[in-house]
Amino acid sequence: MNFVECHDEPIHIPGYIQSFGYLIGIETTSLTIAFISENISDIFKIERCENLFGKKLSQFPEVFQTVLDSDIFKDAGFLSKRENETYFDKIVIAEKQYHFSVFRANDYIFLEFEAVSENHQKRITNKYDNFYIIDNEQEIWDQLLNTVSNIINYDRIMVYKFMNDGSGKVISEKTNSHLESYLGLHYPEHDIPRQARELYKKKRKRIFSNVYSEPVRILSRSGKNIDLTFVASRAMSPIHGQYIKNSGASSSFSISIIIDDQLWGLVTCQNSEPKHIDLEDRVQAGIFTVLASNAYSSFKSKKELQYRIDLNEKLYALKSEFLEHGTLFESLEFNKSQLRLMPKADGLAIISDNEIITDGDTPQREIINKIVNWAYENTSENVFISNRFLKDYGAELGLNSDTAGIIIYFVERSKKEILIWFRKEFDEHISWAGNPEKKIETFSKNGQEIRTISPRESFQVFTENIKGKSKRWSSKNQIAVHLIRDLIFETSHKQYITIKKLNDQLKKVNEELDSFSYTISHDLGTPLTVMKLNAQMLLNSLGDIEDKDKNKINSIIGEIDNMAEMMQNVLQLSRAKHSEIQLETIETNLTIRKITENAKITYDSQKSMVVIKECPEVLADKTMLHQVFLNIINNAVKYSSDQEQPIIEIEGTEAGDKIIYRIKDNGIGIPAENKHKMFKIFNRMDNAKKFKGNGVGLSIVHRIMNRLGGNVDYESNKEGTCFILTFQKPKFVQL
């Protein structure tokens, strides 16, 4: 048993024409007659049609003189005219006027005739062709139908638009009481199969004058079927004929709507009674359809241009925002709401490695990770778009209604940098003109059973509920995503250039700091030595003095020694910053106590009560450790010094292979809004402006702790702040 799909039906070689037409085919090489329609003798006095085969028209002047005398035929260059381009004339045959059309295609010259209708005298004035002043898509098509109706006056005239999935929808209609309305109804893809769409692109006007009339056979010298693609009277497919009958019509006429060289839709006209439309009227209706199509294309381009202008304004503002942040991820996070709304999405997920930032309605983190893994395994393009993601992959990925539509954009596959836009499920009800499911019919032909698609018998409204889909991502939505992609590329490049410049500047500054550190350490060494010698001489020259005075001078000498040692350490740190840090086991108690006492003197806060509890040893670099405790303890004393009773608590505890120190104060606290930038260089809190400082200390602590293989964090409220220092625990080797 053979199965014949609608898409396989050879509708371009039906072997017949409609009864209103007459056809002669001439070979281009020999100029002899190769085929004719069986009814040709109805207009030309021919006894036996077969006698014409292999002969030239000029051999029968008494029969074809009016053809030979026509303006088209007398043009000696008509054979060199462009292929598939039709030329028109009017001739009189046996005192009756006929339209005479000539075109060349597939090694043949086609001569086509049809009688001039008596009722085609109505003309359309120029007021109907001014589609370009209309600034509304629906009004353009409504105006076209009004114009076409004045020309052909059929019972039902529709604009039928092809949808993305191949189905169609009636978006505009003009009808009378003879036929019911189809406005807003959908038609399945197989109603107009692929090969029919191709023919609509090539032959843009198609008339089926009477679906009940018998077609006329084509007689061929070779016996082969002739390609009748460009023949105006080409017979319709029997399936299509039955389809028109089932719709309640007896005649149909269609005009292709071509937008951007694509078959956008059709002007489809139907009449309850058989009715032929004169060739001139068909051509005129086609001209107005072209005018309306061009007006729509212009309207569409104007709207798209305005959309792009508006979008570019938003992108320009976004670009400024993007460049204010140090990294792409920070830029995306700060502008996530704008990025979500540009393609009109319900939700947005920004993924950078294992970090996920969301905005709007999005699935759970676990589901987002599943979608990311799916995308890596199933997509190769940088942008994947679907409005039926829930329908196709819902069960596999455990999706819900928030994830019906999706756009996945890989910013950088290797770094797992991805943007995902989400759309919710759209509860869509589609009204079809009859049940869209294919109906299979079986019949016998030459002893063989043939199964074919049968046109549906009823066009009664059939409502289908569509699940698992979102609203379609329009071309504008996709443009927005691609412009965001371009913005990210541009911003990333600029950030790369900026970072490179900053790195070059930082390298230069570091080199200058190395030189500065050495110079300071060297140049301040002599004054410190002089100060120490003078202090020692003063101590020796005073003789017997009170112990408290001796202690003061000895304190000065001690601090000079500490300063000299610190400068030497800084110099050594500067020289060794590019080498590996030499970690060692360090006792912290004495260092903490010395720093605490000096801090109380420095910030004139002798009333500060410092409680030092357990101080376990840590694995660290001695100089760097001193810098860490110096900055943290100084801050604790400084920012609590205004309290009536300042209290600082310092305690270290063991936690597995870590040593955790907590330095807690009852000072001014750190506002929650400063959390994200506390360890950035030169950052100072608003509530700390009255205290002296430059906002460098915590940044130094953060960098040192990272180099030591540890971490720094804090907890803060209105009652004070607790800094948490995590060090590596010393490892003792058992002997």
Secondary structure, DSSP 8 states (H G I E B T S, - for coil): -EEE-GGG--TT--SEE-TTEEEEEEETTT--EEEEETTGGGTS--S-GGGGTT--GGG-HHHHHHHHTSHHHH-TTGGGS-TT--EEEEEEETTEEEEEEEEEETTEEEEEEEE--TT------GGGS-GGG---HHHHHHHHHHHHHHHH--SEEEEEEE-TTS-EEEEEEEE-TTS---TT-EE-GGGS-HHHHHHHHHS-EEEE--TTS--EEEEESS------TT-TTB---HHHHHHHHHTT-SEEEEEEEEETTEEEEEEEEEESS-----HHHHHHHHHHHHHHHHHHHHHHHHHHHHHHHHHHHHHHHHHHHHTTSSSHHHHHHHTHHHHHHTTT-SEEEEEETTEEEEEES---HHHHHHHHHHHHHH--SSEEEES-HHHHHHHHHT--GGGSEEEEEEEEGGGTEEEEEEE----EEEEEES--S-EEEEEEETTEEEEEEE--S---EEEEEE-S------HHHHHHHHHHHHHHHHHHHHHHHHHHHHHHHHHHHHHHHHHHHHHHHHHTHHHHHHHHHHHHHHHHHT-S--HHHHHHHHHHHHHHHHHHHHHHHHHHHHHHTTS----EEE--HHHHHHHHHHHHHHTT-TT-EEEE-----EEE-HHHHHHHHHHHHHHHHHHHTTSSS-EEEEEEEEETTEEEEEEEE-SS---GGGGGGTTSTT---GGGTTS---S-HHHHHHHHHHHTT-EEEEEEETTEEEEEEEEE-------
